[in-house]
């Protein structure tokens, strides 16, 4: 089955906010873009399945703030995907988020 070309979600949606962080190739620090309505895992799943983004997932043991053992998950896009995407209109999409009041 041939690979499908990734599709950009609406720039000012929760999916758009998560994709913008992935395309920036930086850690999401500080505020939570989801506001408790949906989990990050559900958004990543939609970006992978519905929008065809090749998001990589890495989970590892961690500790919660109260000291309990838990799992942490990191999501990322391969560096070559980020470069190709930004060169093929991704910068314009990111700018549309800023122009539309996105974060």
Secondary structure by P-SEA (a helix, b strand, c coil): cccccccccccccaaaaaaaaaaacccccccccccccccaaaaaaaaacccccbbbbbbbbbbcccbbbbbbbbbbccaaaaaaaaaacaaaaaaaaaaaccc
